[in-house]
Amino acid sequence: MKKNKVKLILLLALFGISSYNYAQTAPFEISIQPFNISCLGGLQSYAFGQHEGKWLIVGGRLDGLHQRQPFSSFDIAGHNNQLIVVDPIAQKKWSAPITSLPASLQEQMSSTNMQFFQEGDYLYCTGCYGYSATASDHVTFKNFTSIKVSEVINAVINQTAFTSFITQITDTEFQVTGGRLKKIDSTFYLLGGQKFMGRYNPMGPNHGPGFTQDY
């Protein structure tokens, strides 16, 4: 009984010290304020890279949360089929269509929920979900795309060609959407997400056009 009592007293003492430390005033403050860029429209689930204060935005959807009806969910009209460059300080925006790229790049780079990671001047994008004209259906793409951020930003601003600064390889290992791409030392890690094939349907995979879904 005595041992238990001693343990309880020690635990209470430790809890008191911990509470005292947490109660101290922090030497800094954090606050979040909205930052409005009037020339920039709404966009969600995109990939982005940065260079010298400018942002390069790739893919994503223009229509906010996707519709729930299979015939309109993730429709082509909502695809972001442009590369967008933003200077948040100067409040400027530039854009360029991706129609000059090969079909496989156009399809991936106008889709939603890519995994992405920037290392140095290169933005790496994998997978993502969207409509594929090649497959005549909605698919999770199996591509790994490398974008040289500084060159593509300059090309978009100056309205020059950027095709040579974007390369792509294909492998089923990259066929993931909605996950995360991270790197530790020299190894990339593709975490979470799913492989979703077919049109989204909230009623389930066996209703309407149907779909398959593997997490």
Number of C-alpha atoms within 10 A of each C-alpha: 6 7 8 9 10 11 12 12 12 12 12 12 12 12 12 12 12 11 11 10 10 10 9 8 8 7 5 5 6 4 4 5 5 5 7 9 15 9 10 15 7 9 17 15 19 21 23 22 24 19 14 7 9 19 19 22 21 26 27 28 26 18 16 12 12 14 15 13 14 18 13 14 17 24 17 16 11 19 21 24 24 20 20 22 26 22 15 15 9 9 12 14 18 18 19 19 14 20 11 12 16 10 14 17 20 18 22 29 29 26 32 27 25 32 26 23 20 20 9 12 14 20 21 24 25 30 33 34 28 30 23 20 12 9 8 9 13 21 24 29 28 22 22 23 20 19 22 19 24 20 18 23 25 14 18 21 16 12 14 11 15 19 15 11 15 18 13 15 13 15 11 12 12 20 21 28 26 21 18 17 18 13 12 7 5 6 8 11 11 17 13 13 19 18 20 23 18 20 24 25 19 11 12 11 15 10 11 14 12 15 17 14 12 9 11
